[in-house]
Amino acid sequence: MKKIKTLGVVATFILIIFGCSKLKDPAGTRNVGVVPAISNVAPGIFDSKDLVNSYVQFVVDLPAGTQADGAVIEASYNANSERIQVAAITTFPSTVKLVCGDVLQKLGLIRDSISNGDVFTLELVTTVNGVAYRSNTVLFISVACAFDKNLTVGSYHSVSASWNTSGNVTFTDDPNNPYTIFVAGLETLDNLIEDKGPLVMHIDPVTYAVKADKTVLATDAFGYHNIAYSGSGTYNSCDGSFAMTFDISVDEGDFGNFGFTMTKNP
């Protein structure tokens, strides 16, 4: 039988005193002057299946009532911090489109050296009255496979060593939003009657982060009532797998957090 963690609140107060001194940012003056904003990022990855031709696009704008002479976008690969200029902005708001092949060329990289999971960092440097300021507004662009809704539906194999379940579940998507996924069968793996649900999960179309809404899956569970799952994780757009951490609870309390891996069956 699954056991609920002991209910209660333990309050721990730890006083930590940090000493600090003002340090000069090696990248230059940062986050003063005019701080631009990045929005409407779509697409937000470089597609590894067509890397050279894939692109990211976004809007750069300034806060209301502020002005800047212009801005440049600098790119770095992984943790290398090259900070090579890849685009210039002269008007605001401005829609920026960066083609991966162009970014690779400017960074001196070749296609075969790039792998899934690599990250390009885009930073903004604005110029105000002739002075350049580096913003804390940073965009991280991952190399991944483009979203394929066929890799988010069908039969999946779910494994959780910590929750001690293993077996097949069924994924379906919202016909009006392929980034919303419904998962049925998790409580069947617990030999319970799954009379509620399905579990609702949302894939972030830019980052592929996953959020699972708190959803009751079964009325009766191990002598408790209304077992529910909620949590977060990541979606692998290349093979369709999900790595999730679920908080599992009932009306009477909480079991805790448990890791689940869900892989698409052939």
N, C-alpha and C positions, 0 to 999 in steps of 0.2 A: 504494500500500500504506500502511495506517495504521502509524504509527511510535510505539513506546513511548517515553515520556519517559525520560531518563537516570536510572537508578536510583542512589540514594545519599542520604546524609543530610548536609545542611549545617546546622551549628549556629551560630546567630547570637545573641550575648548583647548586649543593649542595656540599659544601666543608666540609668534615668530617675528622677530625684529630684523628687518633687512637693512643693511647699510648700502648705500648706493652713491655713486658719483656720476656727474654728467660726463658722458662719453661722446666723442665726435663720431658720427655715423660714417663708416668708410665709404658708403655709397653716396654721401653728400647730404645736404640739408633735407630733412624728411618731414612730410606732413605738416608743413606750415605754409602760409600764403593761401593760395586757392587749392582746395582739395577736390579733384574731379571724381565723378561717379561713373561706374560701369554698369550697364543694364542691358536687358533684352539679349542675353547671350544665347544664340541659337544659329547653328549648332555649336556645341561646347566641347567637342573632342576633335582630335585628328583621327580619321578613320584609317586603321591599319590595313584594311583590305584595298584601299586606294589612296595610300598615304600622300603621294606627291601631289595629287589633284584635290585632296580634301582641304577644307577650310573651316575657320571659325569666324563668326561675325558677332559684333556687339556695338552698342552705342556708348559713346563717351560724352558726358555733359558736365557743365559747371553748376554749382549752386546758384539759385536765383539771386540776382543782384551783384554777381561777381564777374570779373573779366580776366582773361589771360591773353598773352601775346600768341600763344600756341602751345603745343605739346608734342612729345615724341613717345613712341612705345618702344621699349627695350625688351629683348627676349634673351632668356638663358635656358640652357638644356640641363635637366636634372639638377644636380647641386653645383654646377660649374660656375655660376654667377658671371657669365661672359658679359651680359648687359649690352648686347649689340642692337643698334637701332634698326627696327624693321618697318616702321611706319611713322609718318608725320601728320599732325592735325593742325589745321589753320583756322577752322571755324567750329563753333559749338552750338547745338549738339552735332555730333558727327558719327556717321555709321562707318565702322572699320571692318574691313574684310581682309583676313590674313590667310593666304594660301600656304599650305605646309611646305610645298616644294620651294617657295621663295624664302621661307624662314630657314629651311635646311641650308640653302645656298648661302645666305648671309651669315649663318653660324659656322659655315665650313664643314657641314655634316653630310654624310652620304646615306641614302635610303637603307642600305643593308645594315647600317649600324644602329637602326632604330627598332625597338621592340615594344610589344604591348606592355603597358605599365609605366613606360617612360613619361616624363612630365616636362612640359615647357612652361616656364614662368614668364608672364608678361607684366611689366611694370610701366607706370606712367610718370613722365617727367614733364612738368609744366614750367613755362617761362612767364614770369610776371615782372614787368618793368625791367626787362633784361636780365633778371636773376632766375636761375633754374632751381626748381624745388622737386624733390622726389616724393611721391605720394605713397602712403601705406595701402592705397588701393592696388591690389595685386590679383591677377587672374591666373589660375593654374589650369593648364590645358593638358589633359591626359591623352596618351595614344591608346586607342581602344577600337573595338569593332563597332561599326554603326549599328544602331538599334534595329533588330529584326523581330517583329512580333511573333513570328513562328517559333522563336526560341523562348517564348514566355508562356506557352500553352501546351497542354497535353499531359501525359503521364510523367511524374517525377518520382525519384527515389529519395526519401527523406531519412536522414540518419542523425541521431542525437545520442552520443555516448553518455552525456551527463544526465539526460532525461530518460535514457535507456529505452529508446524506441527506434525501430527501423522498419521501413516498408514503403509502399507506393501511395502517393497522394495525387490529386488531380488539380491542375491549374487551368483556369479559364480567364479570359480578359473581358473588360467592359467594351461592348461593341462601339461605344462612343468615345472611348479613351483607352488606347492599348497600353498605357502606362499604369492603369489600375488593374490589379490582378486579384482573382478570388481563388483561395486555396481550400479544398475540401478533402477530408479524410484524416486529418491529424489525430483526432480523438479515436478514430477507428483503430489506429495503431496502438492505442492504450486499452483496446478491447472494451471501449465504451460506446454507448449509443450516441452518435453525433446528430442530435436533433436540433441544433442551432447552427449558426454560421452562414456562409463560409467566412474564413478569415479574409479580411480586406488588406491588401498591400499596395503601396504606391511607389513606383519607380520615378526618381527625379530624372527628367529627360536630359538634363545637362550633366549631372555628376554620376548618375546611376546609383546613387544612394537609395536605400529602400526604407520606408517606414510602414510598420504594420499597425493599423488601428486596433484599439482594444476591442476585441470581439468575443462574445460568449459563444462557445462551440458545443457545449453539452450541458444539459440541465443537471444531471447527476454524475458525480465523479468521485470515486473512492470514498463514498460516504459524505462528501461535501456537495455544495450546490454552485451551479453556474460557473464552470471552469472557463477561463478566458485567457486569450493570448494577446500580447502587444509587444512591440519591440522595434528593432532597427537592424540594418545590415547593408550588404552590398550586392549588386547584380553584375555578373560577368557577361558582358554583351557578346563575347566571342563563343562561349559554349552554352550560354543560357543558364548557368548555375547560380544559386543564391546561397550566400553565407549569412545566416541570421542569428541574432540573439533575441530570444523571446523571454519576456517576463510572464510567468504562468501563475494565475491567481484564481481564487474562488471567493465566494461571499464571505467565508470564514477567515480568510487570510491570504498569504502569499507564499508560493513555493520557492520563488527566487528566479534568477536568470539562468537560461540554458542555451547552449549553442546548438544550432541546427545547420546541416548542410543539405541542400536540395539540388539534385542533379537531374537533368532531363534524360529520360529513358530513350534508348534507340528506337 
